[in-house]
Amino acid sequence: AQKVTQAQTEISVVEKEDVTLDCVYETRDTTYYLFWYKQPPSGELVFLIRRNSFDEQNEISGRYSWNFQKSTSSFNFTITASQVVDSAVYFCALKLGNTGKLIFGQGTTLQVKP
Amino acid sequence: NAGVTQTPKFQVLKTGQSMTLQCAQDMNHEYMSWYRQDPGMGLRLIHYSVGAGITDQGEVPNGYNVSRSTTEDFPLRLLSAAPSQTSVYFCASIESSGAGGELFFGEGSRLTVL
């Protein structure tokens, strides 16, 4: 069975703190894709990153970085020097290689206080 | 470029009423899908379509019907609305099922069933 677990329901930090959002996935497929989406208070889903199962290279984009480890089936997301505008719900999702279905985690609500 | 367009954005229904959520994409994507978002549960797949004339059930299909007469449109029908269908609904599309690209989401439709 395929599953995505985001164990952190809510996280609250003070601005400029670093914060890591955890994502653990389960699948027996060898070809899959992992995604992170941001959902700000306005409600839309904003695509952040896609990583395929054959590419374990970590990625950094500005204050955002992602750590993909197949050995622990994790795809964690770190925000460095958090800002109030980072306050949102963040979803991790798994897509199998031969389907268009996304399997979402429960989401982590991040609150960044000034 | 409009991307994925959902209408209406907000709707209030009484129990037993019927309605259709519209979804249209202008990217010539083969694959389209509907998700519902409920607090603490992430997004769950309702129905999906891999091409015109082909639809299939997702994780939570009960109470919903879909059809795909054209590549562009994928409406979601509630035949007899129930309070349990109060949710936020997202339509999404991707170029094809096996593609590793991102899913493009509509802005969401908030439905309340009284």
Interface residues (C-beta under 8 A of the other chain):
Chain A: V4 Q6 T9 Y33 F35 G43 E44 L45 F47 R50 N52 F91 A93 K95 G97 N98 T99 G100 K101 L102 F104 G105 Q106 G107
Chain B: Y31 S33 Y35 G40 M41 G42 L43 R44 L45 Y48 V50 G58 V88 F90 A92 I94 S96 S97 G98 A99 G100 G101 E102 L103 F105 E107 G108 R110
